[in-house]
Amino acid sequence: MRAVSSDAEILRAVRDAWGWSGIAPEQLVGENDFGHRIVLDRQGCYWHLVPDELICEMVAQTRAGFETLAGSDAFRADWSMRALLTRAREALGALPPNGKYHLTLPAPLGGDYGPDNLVIADAVEQIRMSGAMARRRSGRPARFRCFCGRC
């Protein structure tokens, strides 16, 4: 594992690996032990990056919208991943600096959340790998940018 990544390194990795999805990352709002991240973009929209699901999607267009989402029981349960986090810690131990629990085979490609499919990955590499896989699955070119007017 590399030294602990700065927010700037994480944001650069998100931009490089997931920019095709329309995200223009500005600020890292939060992250969990599985590398799920909330990222604020340059237009003030909030995005949820979920490497194990190969997803990076806008979840709120305003801070108030994000606060409403973040306050919901469903979001908090999904974000905490309590049961899976316990299984990952039991199978792999505590995370080293810059490490994230990671599915060897992402869920959309048939991977399950069992201990045999879990590894510890470098945070930046996790972003890059999941972005590359998601882009290939999407069929969009690498330099795709969203022009929907909301992003």
TORZAZA-514405 format. One line per 10 residues: number of its first residue (from 1); their letters; for each residue x, y, z of C-alpha. Coordinates in steps of 0.25 Angstrom, whole numbers, always signed. Layout:
REM residues N
NUM	A	X,Y,Z | ... $
This chain:
REM residues 151
1	MRAVSSDAEI	+0,+0,+0 | +4,+14,-3 | +5,+25,+7 | -9,+31,+11 | -15,+38,-1 | -19,+52,+1 | -33,+57,-3 | -26,+64,-15 | -21,+50,-20 | -35,+43,-18 $
11	LRAVRDAWGW	-42,+55,-25 | -32,+54,-37 | -34,+39,-38 | -49,+41,-38 | -48,+51,-49 | -39,+42,-57 | -46,+29,-55 | -61,+34,-54 | -61,+47,-62 | -68,+40,-73 $
21	SGIAPEQLVG	-80,+39,-64 | -82,+54,-64 | -75,+56,-50 | -66,+68,-49 | -61,+66,-34 | -58,+78,-25 | -59,+72,-11 | -58,+59,-4 | -70,+60,+6 | -69,+46,+12 $
31	ENDFGHRIVL	-64,+32,+10 | -66,+18,+17 | -57,+6,+19 | -62,+0,+5 | -58,+12,-3 | -72,+17,-4 | -70,+32,-6 | -79,+45,-6 | -73,+55,-15 | -78,+69,-17 $
41	DRQGCYWHLV	-76,+74,-32 | -73,+88,-37 | -88,+91,-39 | -91,+88,-25 | -97,+74,-28 | -94,+62,-19 | -90,+49,-25 | -89,+35,-19 | -78,+26,-24 | -80,+11,-21 $
51	PDELICEMVA	-68,+3,-26 | -74,-10,-22 | -86,-7,-31 | -78,+0,-42 | -87,+12,-40 | -84,+27,-39 | -97,+35,-39 | -103,+48,-35 | -111,+47,-23 | -115,+61,-19 $
61	QTRAGFETLA	-114,+75,-27 | -113,+83,-14 | -108,+82,+0 | -122,+82,+6 | -125,+70,-3 | -113,+63,+1 | -115,+66,+16 | -129,+60,+14 | -124,+47,+7 | -112,+46,+17 $
71	GSDAFRADWS	-123,+47,+29 | -131,+35,+23 | -130,+22,+30 | -128,+15,+17 | -116,+23,+13 | -110,+22,+27 | -112,+7,+27 | -106,+5,+13 | -94,+15,+16 | -90,+8,+29 $
81	MRALLTRARE	-91,-6,+23 | -90,-11,+37 | -92,-26,+35 | -82,-27,+23 | -72,-18,+30 | -72,-28,+42 | -70,-40,+32 | -59,-33,+25 | -52,-29,+38 | -53,-44,+42 $
91	ALGALPPNGK	-48,-49,+29 | -37,-39,+26 | -34,-31,+38 | -33,-16,+40 | -30,-7,+29 | -16,-2,+27 | -14,+13,+24 | -20,+16,+10 | -27,+2,+9 | -42,-1,+6 $
101	YHLTLPAPLG	-49,-14,+6 | -52,-18,-8 | -60,-28,-16 | -50,-36,-25 | -61,-38,-35 | -71,-26,-34 | -86,-29,-31 | -91,-26,-45 | -81,-36,-51 | -86,-47,-42 $
111	GDYGPDNLVI	-78,-45,-30 | -84,-47,-16 | -81,-40,-3 | -75,-53,+3 | -62,-54,+10 | -56,-61,-2 | -59,-50,-11 | -53,-39,-2 | -39,-33,-2 | -32,-20,+3 $
121	ADAVEQIRMS	-29,-11,-9 | -22,+2,-9 | -32,+14,-9 | -27,+21,-22 | -26,+8,-29 | -40,+4,-25 | -45,+16,-31 | -37,+14,-44 | -41,+0,-46 | -56,+1,-43 $
131	GAMARRRSGR	-57,+14,-52 | -50,+6,-64 | -59,-6,-62 | -71,+3,-61 | -67,+10,-74 | -65,-2,-82 | -79,-7,-77 | -86,+6,-81 | -81,+6,-95 | -78,+21,-94 $
141	PARFRCFCGR	-65,+27,-99 | -54,+30,-89 | -56,+45,-91 | -71,+45,-90 | -77,+57,-82 | -91,+59,-78 | -98,+71,-84 | -112,+69,-77 | -111,+83,-71 | -112,+78,-57 $
151	C	-98,+73,-55 $
